[in-house]
């Protein structure tokens, strides 16, 4: 993922809160993803409000270890079209 690009939750995706985090359902491709941490769900919801992924990560105050985990999760969400590049 390009840290200097803007990403956002795909408008065709709904997040359903769950005790473990959330289920993400894509109404276009009908894929389902599990977001396994409540803080990751909040990060994904707020992602579009930042000018870049780098800015979103900076605002989150995550440790380097957590950042690596978030980036891996975000890459998976991009691959399934749950998160898209946007303006």
C-alpha positions in Angstrom: 0.0 0.0 0.0 1.1 3.5 -0.8 1.3 5.4 2.5 0.9 8.7 0.7 -2.4 7.8 -1.0 -5.9 8.4 0.4 -7.9 5.4 1.2 -11.5 5.0 2.5 -14.1 2.4 3.2 -15.8 1.4 0.0 -19.3 2.9 0.0 -20.7 -0.5 -0.9 -19.4 -2.0 2.3 -21.3 -2.2 5.6 -19.7 -2.8 8.9 -21.7 -4.8 11.5 -20.4 -4.4 15.0 -19.5 -7.7 16.8 -17.9 -8.4 20.2 -14.6 -9.3 18.4 -14.7 -6.3 16.1 -16.9 -6.3 13.1 -18.1 -8.1 10.0 -17.5 -6.2 6.7 -19.9 -7.1 4.0 -19.5 -5.9 0.4 -22.8 -5.6 -1.3 -21.2 -5.6 -4.8 -19.0 -8.7 -4.8 -20.8 -10.3 -1.8 -17.6 -10.9 0.1 -17.4 -11.1 3.8 -14.4 -10.1 5.9 -13.8 -10.2 9.6 -12.1 -7.3 11.4 -10.9 -8.9 14.5 -10.2 -5.9 16.7 -12.5 -3.1 17.7 -9.6 -0.5 17.4 -9.1 -1.7 13.8 -12.8 -1.2 13.0 -12.6 2.4 14.3 -9.4 3.0 12.3 -11.1 1.7 9.1 -14.2 3.9 9.8 -12.0 7.0 10.2 -9.6 6.2 7.4 -11.4 8.4 4.8 -11.1 11.4 7.1 -7.4 11.6 6.7 -5.5 13.0 3.6 -3.3 9.9 3.4 -2.7 6.5 5.0 0.4 7.9 6.5 -1.6 10.7 8.2 -4.2 8.2 9.5 -1.4 6.0 11.0 0.2 9.0 12.6 -3.0 10.1 14.2 -3.6 6.6 15.6 -0.5 6.6 17.8 0.1 2.9 17.1 3.3 1.1 18.0 5.5 -0.1 15.2 4.3 -3.7 15.8 0.6 -2.7 15.7 1.2 -0.6 12.5 2.7 -3.7 10.8 -0.4 -5.7 11.7 -2.7 -2.9 10.6 -1.0 -2.6 7.2 -1.3 -6.3 6.7 -5.0 -6.2 7.5 -5.5 -3.1 5.3 -3.7 -4.8 2.4 -6.2 -7.7 2.7 -9.1 -5.3 2.8 -7.8 -3.5 -0.4 -7.4 -6.9 -2.1 -11.1 -7.7 -1.5 -12.3 -4.2 -2.4 -13.5 -3.4 1.1 -11.2 -0.4 1.2 -10.6 1.7 -2.0 -8.4 4.6 -3.0 -10.5 7.7 -2.9 -10.7 11.5 -2.7 
